[in-house]
Amino acid sequence: MTTFVVPPRWVFLKIETDEGIVGWGEPVLEGRAASVVAAVEELSEYLIGQDPRRIEEHWTVLYRSGFYRGGGIHMSALAGIDQALWDIKGKALGVPVHDLLGGRLRDSIKVYSWIGGDRPSDTAAAAKDAVDRGFTAVKMNGPEELQYIDTRAKVEKVVDNVQAVRDAVGPNIGIGVDFHGRVHRPMARVLLDALAPYHLMFVEEPVLSEHVDGIAEVLRTSAVPIALGERLFSRWDFKNVITQGLVDIIQPDLSHAGGITEVRKIAAMAEAYDIAVAPHCPLGPIALAACLQLDAVAYNAVIQEQSLGIHYNTSNDLLDYLVDPSVFAYSDGSVAIPRGPGLGIEVNEEYVRERAVEGHRWRNPVWRHSDGSFAEW
């Protein structure tokens, strides 16, 4: 098992077998890459010498055998391992992972393009460019830093940015607005009400995950679909959000929430409550390939995030590490489900090793309010 820390902010995992079959995964937690790499190394002690085909058994042991379990670091390490094991099994049998999960129920899935929004960027022009490139949905950040109680000027700035995007793309393009957990309870209703006239596709993380139950009535009465889940890491984290009907769309990340094995279970649990799934994925090509295998078999999967051209990708972009970038060719706002064996992609290992020499130490920015106190980013 070999990890590669590669720009712009990703980690790739290569698992080799004694049959010569190789699987790839993407175990990373943004800003904590080195910690996840260390966790992968610790978990590898159990895996070396095991039969890679027993994926459910390995997932269970790697999760449950630790007295302390769950959380971002552990579940991200487990996620990348799980992806690589599915990749191995699919390649060994010569079929895509989705065939092993029951066979695909869709041929493609809608994707959206990130258009920025912080500090602020020219989101209207970026949205128009995305539509011109064939996307039918976009996502932007909404507010900058917000105090518990903030000014009307801050609210109007968010509204003006969203209105500019709506004016640029017209009424039929989906617009997602990410609050990024920056909004506290007192301002959540204010912003949701202010944005209602723009018929948004969804509002993401209107509050932090730990506060969502505290404003359940606000969220339930909003006309805007509510999405959340990138900071939840297991079916147990999602349980209350799903069973209490607190949101309309869950966004598990297949590189954070235990991989394909776990997110399949999370998606099935959500389907029982008529909640949609839109996997979170501002990451690399292996993570996206894993998401698409899940999208292929989850009836309630509605749209897929992807990172092509996202502002984080300054030194390398989504397609750089693939032998055949056309596997993620977008058309009419959608991407086809990969049909190749395993995850359906071929990683350019030579280039991965070359870029791993540079590596990265990506960190979240630290924001502060005007009074000097810490602000949620």
ABEGO torsion letter per residue (X at the ends): XBBBBBOAABBBBBBBBAAGBBBBBBBBBBGAAAAAAAAAAAAAAAABGBBAABAAAAAAAAAAABABBEEAAAAAAAAAAAAAAAAAAAAAAGBBAAAAAGEBABABBBBBBBAEGBOBBBAAAAAAAAAAAGBABBBBBBBBBBBABBBAAAAAAAAAAAAAAAAAAEAABBBBBBAGGABBAAAAAAAAAAAAAAGBABBBGABBAAAAAAAAAAAAABABBBBBGAABABAAAAAAAAAAGABABBBBBAAAAGEAAAAAAAAAAAAAAGBBBBBBBABBAAAAAAAAAAAAABAABABBBBABGBAABAABBAAAABABAAAABBBGGBBBBBABBEAGBBBBAAAAAAAAAAEBBBBBBBBBBAAGBBBBX
